[in-house]
Amino acid sequence: MNRRKKIVTKFQKKDKRANAKLHKSNKPGYVSKAEREKLTLANFEPPTFCQESTETDEKNNAQ
C-alpha cells in the first residue's frame, strides 16, 4: 500500500504542475519602485490656470 501511494502521489503532483502551467495567473507582473516613479512622472501634468476665466470675472465685477 505504501509503495502504491507514493507512485499515485508522484503522478498527482506531476498532473497538478502541468495543470498550473495551463492556467496562468491574471496577476500583473512586478513593476519596480523606480519604474512606478517614472510612470507617475510621465503621467503628471502640472495644473494650468485659465486666464480667460479670470479676465471675464474681472469684467463682470467692473460692471
PDB file of N, CA, C and O in Angstrom:
ATOM      1  N   MET A   1       0.816  -1.195   0.000  1.00  0.00           N
ATOM      2  CA  MET A   1       0.000   0.000   0.000  1.00  0.00           C
ATOM      3  C   MET A   1       0.857   1.254   0.000  1.00  0.00           C
ATOM      4  O   MET A   1       0.551   2.223  -0.695  1.00  0.00           O
ATOM      5  N   ASN A   2       1.909   1.235   0.765  1.00  0.00           N
ATOM      6  CA  ASN A   2       2.761   2.405   0.872  1.00  0.00           C
ATOM      7  C   ASN A   2       3.440   2.713  -0.457  1.00  0.00           C
ATOM      8  O   ASN A   2       3.530   3.876  -0.851  1.00  0.00           O
ATOM      9  N   ARG A   3       3.920   1.679  -1.155  1.00  0.00           N
ATOM     10  CA  ARG A   3       4.576   1.882  -2.441  1.00  0.00           C
ATOM     11  C   ARG A   3       3.589   2.421  -3.466  1.00  0.00           C
ATOM     12  O   ARG A   3       3.916   3.319  -4.242  1.00  0.00           O
ATOM     13  N   ARG A   4       2.388   1.870  -3.466  1.00  0.00           N
ATOM     14  CA  ARG A   4       1.359   2.326  -4.403  1.00  0.00           C
ATOM     15  C   ARG A   4       0.989   3.786  -4.130  1.00  0.00           C
ATOM     16  O   ARG A   4       0.816   4.566  -5.066  1.00  0.00           O
ATOM     17  N   LYS A   5       0.869   4.150  -2.873  1.00  0.00           N
ATOM     18  CA  LYS A   5       0.531   5.520  -2.504  1.00  0.00           C
ATOM     19  C   LYS A   5       1.604   6.496  -2.994  1.00  0.00           C
ATOM     20  O   LYS A   5       1.274   7.567  -3.503  1.00  0.00           O
ATOM     21  N   LYS A   6       2.855   6.147  -2.851  1.00  0.00           N
ATOM     22  CA  LYS A   6       3.950   7.001  -3.304  1.00  0.00           C
ATOM     23  C   LYS A   6       3.889   7.231  -4.812  1.00  0.00           C
ATOM     24  O   LYS A   6       4.107   8.345  -5.289  1.00  0.00           O
ATOM     25  N   ILE A   7       3.593   6.180  -5.546  1.00  0.00           N
ATOM     26  CA  ILE A   7       3.501   6.276  -7.002  1.00  0.00           C
ATOM     27  C   ILE A   7       2.327   7.172  -7.396  1.00  0.00           C
ATOM     28  O   ILE A   7       2.460   8.014  -8.283  1.00  0.00           O
ATOM     29  N   VAL A   8       1.195   6.996  -6.749  1.00  0.00           N
ATOM     30  CA  VAL A   8      -0.005   7.781  -7.059  1.00  0.00           C
ATOM     31  C   VAL A   8       0.241   9.257  -6.740  1.00  0.00           C
ATOM     32  O   VAL A   8      -0.088  10.128  -7.546  1.00  0.00           O
ATOM     33  N   THR A   9       0.810   9.537  -5.584  1.00  0.00           N
ATOM     34  CA  THR A   9       1.059  10.941  -5.220  1.00  0.00           C
ATOM     35  C   THR A   9       2.069  11.583  -6.157  1.00  0.00           C
ATOM     36  O   THR A   9       1.978  12.775  -6.451  1.00  0.00           O
ATOM     37  N   LYS A  10       3.033  10.795  -6.628  1.00  0.00           N
ATOM     38  CA  LYS A  10       4.015  11.317  -7.576  1.00  0.00           C
ATOM     39  C   LYS A  10       3.326  11.773  -8.860  1.00  0.00           C
ATOM     40  O   LYS A  10       3.621  12.853  -9.372  1.00  0.00           O
ATOM     41  N   PHE A  11       2.410  10.958  -9.381  1.00  0.00           N
ATOM     42  CA  PHE A  11       1.704  11.325 -10.600  1.00  0.00           C
ATOM     43  C   PHE A  11       0.707  12.463 -10.364  1.00  0.00           C
ATOM     44  O   PHE A  11       0.476  13.286 -11.250  1.00  0.00           O
ATOM     45  N   GLN A  12       0.125  12.502  -9.179  1.00  0.00           N
ATOM     46  CA  GLN A  12      -0.790  13.598  -8.861  1.00  0.00           C
ATOM     47  C   GLN A  12      -0.051  14.942  -8.835  1.00  0.00           C
ATOM     48  O   GLN A  12      -0.563  15.947  -9.327  1.00  0.00           O
ATOM     49  N   LYS A  13       1.135  14.950  -8.265  1.00  0.00           N
ATOM     50  CA  LYS A  13       1.938  16.172  -8.233  1.00  0.00           C
ATOM     51  C   LYS A  13       2.310  16.616  -9.651  1.00  0.00           C
ATOM     52  O   LYS A  13       2.274  17.801  -9.980  1.00  0.00           O
ATOM     53  N   LYS A  14       2.671  15.626 -10.481  1.00  0.00           N
ATOM     54  CA  LYS A  14       3.036  15.937 -11.862  1.00  0.00           C
ATOM     55  C   LYS A  14       1.853  16.539 -12.610  1.00  0.00           C
ATOM     56  O   LYS A  14       2.012  17.521 -13.335  1.00  0.00           O
ATOM     57  N   ASP A  15       0.671  15.958 -12.438  1.00  0.00           N
ATOM     58  CA  ASP A  15      -0.533  16.479 -13.082  1.00  0.00           C
ATOM     59  C   ASP A  15      -0.874  17.884 -12.579  1.00  0.00           C
ATOM     60  O   ASP A  15      -1.280  18.747 -13.356  1.00  0.00           O
ATOM     61  N   LYS A  16      -0.706  18.098 -11.296  1.00  0.00           N
ATOM     62  CA  LYS A  16      -1.012  19.394 -10.701  1.00  0.00           C
ATOM     63  C   LYS A  16      -0.102  20.485 -11.272  1.00  0.00           C
ATOM     64  O   LYS A  16      -0.567  21.586 -11.570  1.00  0.00           O
ATOM     65  N   ARG A  17       1.187  20.186 -11.425  1.00  0.00           N
ATOM     66  CA  ARG A  17       2.125  21.150 -12.005  1.00  0.00           C
ATOM     67  C   ARG A  17       1.802  21.439 -13.466  1.00  0.00           C
ATOM     68  O   ARG A  17       1.873  22.586 -13.907  1.00  0.00           O
ATOM     69  N   ALA A  18       1.450  20.409 -14.210  1.00  0.00           N
ATOM     70  CA  ALA A  18       1.100  20.603 -15.623  1.00  0.00           C
ATOM     71  C   ALA A  18      -0.169  21.433 -15.742  1.00  0.00           C
ATOM     72  O   ALA A  18      -0.267  22.277 -16.633  1.00  0.00           O
ATOM     73  N   ASN A  19      -1.131  21.216 -14.875  1.00  0.00           N
ATOM     74  CA  ASN A  19      -2.376  21.965 -14.889  1.00  0.00           C
ATOM     75  C   ASN A  19      -2.129  23.426 -14.510  1.00  0.00           C
ATOM     76  O   ASN A  19      -2.762  24.325 -15.062  1.00  0.00           O
ATOM     77  N   ALA A  20      -1.228  23.660 -13.589  1.00  0.00           N
ATOM     78  CA  ALA A  20      -0.917  25.024 -13.160  1.00  0.00           C
ATOM     79  C   ALA A  20      -0.272  25.814 -14.297  1.00  0.00           C
ATOM     80  O   ALA A  20      -0.495  27.020 -14.404  1.00  0.00           O
ATOM     81  N   LYS A  21       0.502  25.177 -15.126  1.00  0.00           N
ATOM     82  CA  LYS A  21       1.119  25.867 -16.260  1.00  0.00           C
ATOM     83  C   LYS A  21       0.083  26.269 -17.305  1.00  0.00           C
ATOM     84  O   LYS A  21       0.247  27.276 -17.994  1.00  0.00           O
ATOM     85  N   LEU A  22      -0.976  25.484 -17.420  1.00  0.00           N
ATOM     86  CA  LEU A  22      -2.012  25.797 -18.394  1.00  0.00           C
ATOM     87  C   LEU A  22      -2.828  27.018 -17.986  1.00  0.00           C
ATOM     88  O   LEU A  22      -3.265  27.787 -18.843  1.00  0.00           O
ATOM     89  N   HIS A  23      -3.035  27.198 -16.694  1.00  0.00           N
ATOM     90  CA  HIS A  23      -3.868  28.288 -16.186  1.00  0.00           C
ATOM     91  C   HIS A  23      -2.974  29.363 -15.584  1.00  0.00           C
ATOM     92  O   HIS A  23      -2.662  29.346 -14.394  1.00  0.00           O
ATOM     93  N   LYS A  24      -2.576  30.288 -16.429  1.00  0.00           N
ATOM     94  CA  LYS A  24      -1.724  31.371 -15.970  1.00  0.00           C
ATOM     95  C   LYS A  24      -2.516  32.326 -15.095  1.00  0.00           C
ATOM     96  O   LYS A  24      -3.735  32.441 -15.222  1.00  0.00           O
ATOM     97  N   SER A  25      -1.823  32.993 -14.225  1.00  0.00           N
ATOM     98  CA  SER A  25      -2.463  33.929 -13.311  1.00  0.00           C
ATOM     99  C   SER A  25      -2.780  35.238 -14.025  1.00  0.00           C
ATOM    100  O   SER A  25      -2.059  35.641 -14.938  1.00  0.00           O
ATOM    101  N   ASN A  26      -3.849  35.897 -13.613  1.00  0.00           N
ATOM    102  CA  ASN A  26      -4.213  37.202 -14.159  1.00  0.00           C
ATOM    103  C   ASN A  26      -3.502  38.330 -13.421  1.00  0.00           C
ATOM    104  O   ASN A  26      -3.714  39.506 -13.719  1.00  0.00           O
ATOM    105  N   LYS A  27      -2.681  37.978 -12.485  1.00  0.00           N
ATOM    106  CA  LYS A  27      -1.972  38.958 -11.683  1.00  0.00           C
ATOM    107  C   LYS A  27      -0.969  39.710 -12.565  1.00  0.00           C
ATOM    108  O   LYS A  27      -0.222  39.082 -13.316  1.00  0.00           O
ATOM    109  N   PRO A  28      -0.941  41.045 -12.485  1.00  0.00           N
ATOM    110  CA  PRO A  28       0.014  41.799 -13.303  1.00  0.00           C
ATOM    111  C   PRO A  28       1.445  41.550 -12.832  1.00  0.00           C
ATOM    112  O   PRO A  28       1.690  41.228 -11.670  1.00  0.00           O
ATOM    113  N   GLY A  29       2.363  41.705 -13.752  1.00  0.00           N
ATOM    114  CA  GLY A  29       3.759  41.489 -13.424  1.00  0.00           C
ATOM    115  C   GLY A  29       4.294  42.530 -12.465  1.00  0.00           C
ATOM    116  O   GLY A  29       3.691  43.590 -12.296  1.00  0.00           O
ATOM    117  N   TYR A  30       5.417  42.241 -11.836  1.00  0.00           N
ATOM    118  CA  TYR A  30       6.010  43.149 -10.855  1.00  0.00           C
ATOM    119  C   TYR A  30       6.587  44.372 -11.555  1.00  0.00           C
ATOM    120  O   TYR A  30       7.276  44.255 -12.568  1.00  0.00           O
ATOM    121  N   VAL A  31       6.298  45.536 -11.005  1.00  0.00           N
ATOM    122  CA  VAL A  31       6.847  46.783 -11.511  1.00  0.00           C
ATOM    123  C   VAL A  31       7.676  47.382 -10.384  1.00  0.00           C
ATOM    124  O   VAL A  31       7.165  47.616  -9.288  1.00  0.00           O
ATOM    125  N   SER A  32       8.954  47.630 -10.653  1.00  0.00           N
ATOM    126  CA  SER A  32       9.832  48.115  -9.601  1.00  0.00           C
ATOM    127  C   SER A  32       9.450  49.519  -9.166  1.00  0.00           C
ATOM    128  O   SER A  32       8.708  50.219  -9.855  1.00  0.00           O
ATOM    129  N   LYS A  33       9.964  49.916  -8.019  1.00  0.00           N
ATOM    130  CA  LYS A  33       9.653  51.224  -7.457  1.00  0.00           C
ATOM    131  C   LYS A  33      10.132  52.333  -8.385  1.00  0.00           C
ATOM    132  O   LYS A  33       9.449  53.345  -8.544  1.00  0.00           O
ATOM    133  N   ALA A  34      11.293  52.155  -8.995  1.00  0.00           N
ATOM    134  CA  ALA A  34      11.830  53.160  -9.913  1.00  0.00           C
ATOM    135  C   ALA A  34      10.953  53.284 -11.159  1.00  0.00           C
ATOM    136  O   ALA A  34      10.721  54.389 -11.649  1.00  0.00           O
ATOM    137  N   GLU A  35      10.473  52.169 -11.664  1.00  0.00           N
ATOM    138  CA  GLU A  35       9.595  52.203 -12.840  1.00  0.00           C
ATOM    139  C   GLU A  35       8.265  52.879 -12.519  1.00  0.00           C
ATOM    140  O   GLU A  35       7.733  53.634 -13.333  1.00  0.00           O
ATOM    141  N   ARG A  36       7.729  52.603 -11.319  1.00  0.00           N
ATOM    142  CA  ARG A  36       6.482  53.264 -10.905  1.00  0.00           C
ATOM    143  C   ARG A  36       6.682  54.766 -10.826  1.00  0.00           C
ATOM    144  O   ARG A  36       5.805  55.534 -11.225  1.00  0.00           O
ATOM    145  N   GLU A  37       7.832  55.190 -10.314  1.00  0.00           N
ATOM    146  CA  GLU A  37       8.132  56.621 -10.217  1.00  0.00           C
ATOM    147  C   GLU A  37       8.216  57.255 -11.601  1.00  0.00           C
ATOM    148  O   GLU A  37       7.719  58.362 -11.810  1.00  0.00           O
ATOM    149  N   LYS A  38       8.841  56.557 -12.544  1.00  0.00           N
ATOM    150  CA  LYS A  38       8.937  57.072 -13.913  1.00  0.00           C
ATOM    151  C   LYS A  38       7.550  57.211 -14.542  1.00  0.00           C
ATOM    152  O   LYS A  38       7.267  58.198 -15.220  1.00  0.00           O
ATOM    153  N   LEU A  39       6.696  56.225 -14.315  1.00  0.00           N
ATOM    154  CA  LEU A  39       5.351  56.264 -14.876  1.00  0.00           C
ATOM    155  C   LEU A  39       4.535  57.412 -14.299  1.00  0.00           C
ATOM    156  O   LEU A  39       3.795  58.075 -15.026  1.00  0.00           O
ATOM    157  N   THR A  40       4.662  57.650 -13.006  1.00  0.00           N
ATOM    158  CA  THR A  40       3.899  58.743 -12.409  1.00  0.00           C
ATOM    159  C   THR A  40       4.405  60.084 -12.893  1.00  0.00           C
ATOM    160  O   THR A  40       3.611  61.003 -13.093  1.00  0.00           O
ATOM    161  N   LEU A  41       5.709  60.220 -13.086  1.00  0.00           N
ATOM    162  CA  LEU A  41       6.244  61.478 -13.595  1.00  0.00           C
ATOM    163  C   LEU A  41       5.852  61.701 -15.048  1.00  0.00           C
ATOM    164  O   LEU A  41       5.631  62.839 -15.461  1.00  0.00           O
ATOM    165  N   ALA A  42       5.764  60.638 -15.819  1.00  0.00           N
ATOM    166  CA  ALA A  42       5.379  60.755 -17.222  1.00  0.00           C
ATOM    167  C   ALA A  42       3.906  61.135 -17.353  1.00  0.00           C
ATOM    168  O   ALA A  42       3.530  61.864 -18.271  1.00  0.00           O
ATOM    169  N   ASN A  43       3.073  60.642 -16.435  1.00  0.00           N
ATOM    170  CA  ASN A  43       1.645  60.927 -16.498  1.00  0.00           C
ATOM    171  C   ASN A  43       1.263  62.221 -15.783  1.00  0.00           C
ATOM    172  O   ASN A  43       0.124  62.675 -15.896  1.00  0.00           O
ATOM    173  N   PHE A  44       2.195  62.812 -15.055  1.00  0.00           N
ATOM    174  CA  PHE A  44       1.891  64.017 -14.281  1.00  0.00           C
ATOM    175  C   PHE A  44       1.807  65.225 -15.210  1.00  0.00           C
ATOM    176  O   PHE A  44       2.708  65.471 -16.012  1.00  0.00           O
ATOM    177  N   GLU A  45       0.721  65.966 -15.090  1.00  0.00           N
ATOM    178  CA  GLU A  45       0.555  67.195 -15.855  1.00  0.00           C
ATOM    179  C   GLU A  45       0.373  68.334 -14.863  1.00  0.00           C
ATOM    180  O   GLU A  45      -0.565  68.301 -14.067  1.00  0.00           O
ATOM    181  N   PRO A  46       1.235  69.331 -14.888  1.00  0.00           N
ATOM    182  CA  PRO A  46       1.091  70.423 -13.932  1.00  0.00           C
ATOM    183  C   PRO A  46      -0.210  71.175 -14.182  1.00  0.00           C
ATOM    184  O   PRO A  46      -0.631  71.321 -15.330  1.00  0.00           O
ATOM    185  N   PRO A  47      -0.845  71.648 -13.128  1.00  0.00           N
ATOM    186  CA  PRO A  47      -2.120  72.353 -13.303  1.00  0.00           C
ATOM    187  C   PRO A  47      -1.918  73.665 -14.054  1.00  0.00           C
ATOM    188  O   PRO A  47      -0.983  74.419 -13.785  1.00  0.00           O
ATOM    189  N   THR A  48      -2.799  73.909 -14.980  1.00  0.00           N
ATOM    190  CA  THR A  48      -2.718  75.149 -15.740  1.00  0.00           C
ATOM    191  C   THR A  48      -3.877  76.036 -15.322  1.00  0.00           C
ATOM    192  O   THR A  48      -4.998  75.567 -15.124  1.00  0.00           O
ATOM    193  N   PHE A  49      -3.589  77.319 -15.191  1.00  0.00           N
ATOM    194  CA  PHE A  49      -4.623  78.257 -14.799  1.00  0.00           C
ATOM    195  C   PHE A  49      -5.196  78.896 -16.045  1.00  0.00           C
ATOM    196  O   PHE A  49      -4.461  79.295 -16.948  1.00  0.00           O
ATOM    197  N   CYS A  50      -6.483  78.989 -16.087  1.00  0.00           N
ATOM    198  CA  CYS A  50      -7.172  79.532 -17.243  1.00  0.00           C
ATOM    199  C   CYS A  50      -7.247  81.047 -17.087  1.00  0.00           C
ATOM    200  O   CYS A  50      -7.907  81.539 -16.172  1.00  0.00           O
ATOM    201  N   GLN A  51      -6.582  81.791 -17.965  1.00  0.00           N
ATOM    202  CA  GLN A  51      -6.567  83.246 -17.898  1.00  0.00           C
ATOM    203  C   GLN A  51      -7.901  83.832 -18.333  1.00  0.00           C
ATOM    204  O   GLN A  51      -8.292  84.898 -17.859  1.00  0.00           O
ATOM    205  N   GLU A  52      -8.596  83.158 -19.218  1.00  0.00           N
ATOM    206  CA  GLU A  52      -9.857  83.677 -19.741  1.00  0.00           C
ATOM    207  C   GLU A  52     -10.900  83.796 -18.638  1.00  0.00           C
ATOM    208  O   GLU A  52     -11.644  84.777 -18.607  1.00  0.00           O
ATOM    209  N   SER A  53     -10.974  82.853 -17.759  1.00  0.00           N
ATOM    210  CA  SER A  53     -11.997  82.897 -16.718  1.00  0.00           C
ATOM    211  C   SER A  53     -11.732  84.044 -15.753  1.00  0.00           C
ATOM    212  O   SER A  53     -12.678  84.678 -15.285  1.00  0.00           O
ATOM    213  N   THR A  54     -10.466  84.328 -15.444  1.00  0.00           N
ATOM    214  CA  THR A  54     -10.179  85.433 -14.531  1.00  0.00           C
ATOM    215  C   THR A  54     -10.448  86.764 -15.209  1.00  0.00           C
ATOM    216  O   THR A  54     -10.886  87.705 -14.547  1.00  0.00           O
ATOM    217  N   GLU A  55     -10.201  86.874 -16.503  1.00  0.00           N
ATOM    218  CA  GLU A  55     -10.473  88.116 -17.222  1.00  0.00           C
ATOM    219  C   GLU A  55     -11.972  88.383 -17.289  1.00  0.00           C
ATOM    220  O   GLU A  55     -12.398  89.526 -17.128  1.00  0.00           O
ATOM    221  N   THR A  56     -12.769  87.362 -17.521  1.00  0.00           N
ATOM    222  CA  THR A  56     -14.216  87.565 -17.600  1.00  0.00           C
ATOM    223  C   THR A  56     -14.781  87.894 -16.225  1.00  0.00           C
ATOM    224  O   THR A  56     -15.737  88.661 -16.113  1.00  0.00           O
ATOM    225  N   ASP A  57     -14.193  87.315 -15.177  1.00  0.00           N
ATOM    226  CA  ASP A  57     -14.653  87.640 -13.828  1.00  0.00           C
ATOM    227  C   ASP A  57     -14.367  89.098 -13.496  1.00  0.00           C
ATOM    228  O   ASP A  57     -15.189  89.773 -12.875  1.00  0.00           O
ATOM    229  N   GLU A  58     -13.199  89.583 -13.914  1.00  0.00           N
ATOM    230  CA  GLU A  58     -12.847  90.979 -13.651  1.00  0.00           C
ATOM    231  C   GLU A  58     -13.783  91.929 -14.401  1.00  0.00           C
ATOM    232  O   GLU A  58     -14.180  92.961 -13.860  1.00  0.00           O
ATOM    233  N   LYS A  59     -14.131  91.592 -15.624  1.00  0.00           N
ATOM    234  CA  LYS A  59     -15.043  92.422 -16.414  1.00  0.00           C
ATOM    235  C   LYS A  59     -16.428  92.451 -15.774  1.00  0.00           C
ATOM    236  O   LYS A  59     -17.070  93.501 -15.727  1.00  0.00           O
ATOM    237  N   ASN A  60     -16.887  91.310 -15.285  1.00  0.00           N
ATOM    238  CA  ASN A  60     -18.204  91.241 -14.655  1.00  0.00           C
ATOM    239  C   ASN A  60     -18.235  92.027 -13.347  1.00  0.00           C
ATOM    240  O   ASN A  60     -19.245  92.649 -13.019  1.00  0.00           O
ATOM    241  N   ASN A  61     -17.139  91.999 -12.606  1.00  0.00           N
ATOM    242  CA  ASN A  61     -17.072  92.735 -11.352  1.00  0.00           C
ATOM    243  C   ASN A  61     -17.006  94.240 -11.590  1.00  0.00           C
ATOM    244  O   ASN A  61     -17.499  95.010 -10.766  1.00  0.00           O
ATOM    245  N   ALA A  62     -16.409  94.675 -12.697  1.00  0.00           N
ATOM    246  CA  ALA A  62     -16.271  96.096 -13.006  1.00  0.00           C
ATOM    247  C   ALA A  62     -17.611  96.700 -13.390  1.00  0.00           C
ATOM    248  O   ALA A  62     -17.828  97.893 -13.179  1.00  0.00           O
ATOM    249  N   GLN A  63     -18.492  95.925 -13.936  1.00  0.00           N
ATOM    250  CA  GLN A  63     -19.785  96.464 -14.382  1.00  0.00           C
ATOM    251  C   GLN A  63     -20.678  96.630 -13.255  1.00  0.00           C
ATOM    252  O   GLN A  63     -21.814  97.071 -13.427  1.00  0.00           O
TER     253      GLN A  63
END
